[in-house]
Amino acid sequence: MKYLARFIMMAFMAAMFWGLAGCAPANYQKGIRYYKPDDVAAAVRELKPLAEQGNAEAQFNLGSLYYQGWGVPQDYGEATQWMRKAAEQGHVFAQTTLGSIHAEGVQGAIQKDYPQALMWFIFAAAQGDMEAMEFRDTMANRMTPTQIAEAQRLAREFKPQNVYTKSFQEFKALGEQGDAVAQFKVGLIYYGGQGVPRDYIEALNWFKKAARQGHPLAQYNAGYMYEKGEGTPQDYVEAANYYRQAAKRGNRLAQYTLGYMYEKGQGVLPDEIQALMWYNLAAIQGEAKAKAARDRVNVWMTPAQVAEAQRLAREFKIVGK
């Protein structure tokens, strides 16, 4: 049953087409966009924070990278850990891949465990995965009645993990003690309604707590919520204020959005030089929308205005570095 490497590759590529719903999903999309043999390290940097926040797609993809040693040192234990986190949340590719890992084992690292393998194939097959159905039947044919009974017992006693519910109280306790990262994570949980009722007011409250401590993603998300009127009346002035804080800390989406607000005069006085400066800074970091906006405004700006915007961009220093 030599299907492990083939399946991991197939499943990992298929999962690349799955999106991430919720607040400001661009980070996840960036991690996926960077998945290339010559830039896989960038994918790891983007996927790992999302995996730690409990996103099953990111956990599965990160586990695949650890298994193959792409962008990270090859580590089968770490790979299995991330795969299991995703599988426990019902991620069908992770369940089938984890079953394959336990079925084949890895010499010197992971022992074969047929009951574990069959349990994960059973779960994935129940979700309609055709590969898992094939693997389940193949696995069962090579197992003893005792091993099958053990797999069935494991399946009966399995309790799916809700990472958000499991971690919420821990994050909240740390956040109440002033931990900015935990405050940001609590905001994400409230925003997505992951394990708790969705509550934009609470999400914004926690994002603002973290934003006050200089957390750039929290600053961006607070700006986003003020811009869209989520959990608060729409307020472009406050949105621009939070976007500026995040932009000064190097967040490229905030830089692009702040440039747009300067171009359109939303929450700030119209200022094409400021707009182009922020577009330039975001474009340097690879933000595609900023590149298009930069090229657009360059058409009608004078050479002197363009030169001034470029000077400001060159002299820009990221806050906190």
C-alpha positions, 0 to 999 in steps of 0.5 A: 500500500505505497500510496502515502507520498502520492496522497500527501502531494495530491491532497496538499495541492487540492487543499490549495484551492480552499479559502479561509473565511473571516476577518482579513483573510489575506494572510492565508491567501498569501501563504497559499500564493507563496507555495512554490519550490523557490519560495516555500519558506514564505508560505511557512511564515504565513501559515504557521501563525494561522495554524497556531490560531486553529485554522485547519487548512493551515494546520494541514498544509503546515503538516505537509510541509514538515513531512516533506521538509519543504521550507522547514527541517523535515520533522515527522513528529511535527508533521503528525502533530499538525495533521492531527490538529487538522484531522480532529477538526474534521479536515478530510485530507488530514484524516486520510493523510494521517491514516496513511501515515499510521498505515505505512509508518516511518522508519525510525520515527513513526511506528505502524498503527493499523487501528489508528489508520483504520479509524482515520480512514473511517472518518474520512470515508464517512465524509464521502472521500473516495480515496479514503473509502478505498484505503479503508477497505484495503486496510481492513482486509489486512487487519485481524478481527481484534485490530478492527475491533480496536479501530471501531472502539477508537472511533466510538470514543473519539471526541472531535476537538474544537480548537477555538473552544479549547483555547478560548479561556486560556487566551482570554485569561492571558489577554486580561493579563495584558498579553497582546497576542492573546488579545488578538486571538480572542478578537479573532475567535469572537469575530469568526464565532469559532466556539463562541457566539459571533460578537463583533463588538467584543471582537473589536474591543479585543482588537483595540486592546491589542492594537494599543500595544502595537500589534499590527494585525490587531491594528489592521483588523480594528481599522477594517471593522471601523471602515466596514461598520462592524461592531461599531458605526462606520467611521472612516476617521477611526479606520484611517487612524488604525490603518496608519498605526498598522501601516507604520509597523509595516503591514502591507495591506494597511499601507495599501488601504491607507493609500486608497483612503488618501487617494479618495479622501476617506477619513483623511484629506485627499493627498495624492503624494501620501497616497502614492507613498503608501502605495509604493511601500505596499508594492515593494512588499509585493501587494498586487493591488498596490502595484496596480494603484501605484501605476494608476495614480502615476499617470496623472501626477506631476514628476515633482509629485512622484519624486516627492512620494518616492522620497517619502517612501525611501525615508520611511522607517518601520516603527518598532524596528 
